[in-house]
Amino acid sequence: GISVLEAMSSGTVPVVNNLDAFGSFIQDGANGCLTDFDIPHMATDSLNQLLHMDLDTLSTLGRRAQQSAQRYSWDNVVEKWLALYRTIVCEV
């Protein structure tokens, strides 16, 4: 998942296998493509869709991918952990 998020953070539109882990941060057609690599024509169809998209649509998908990846940046992850720690400390 980390390599996919890293690619997304640079604006790359991911094409990934439709697994729960990826489905938690990729919405098919909104910020990437979820496909089934076990069915070869589905993977090639997803890639062909991207290859034949107009540049405006592809650019929009890339920006959305980048925005989605920012939610998982180290700064955001650290903030979430700190908030959790503060909650635990305050309850003790």
Secondary structure, DSSP 8 states (H G I E B T S, - for coil): -HHHHHHHHTT---EEE--HHHHTT--BTTTBEEE-TTSHHHHHHHHHHHHTS-HHHHHHHHHHHHHHHHTTSHHHHHHHHHHHHHHHHHH-
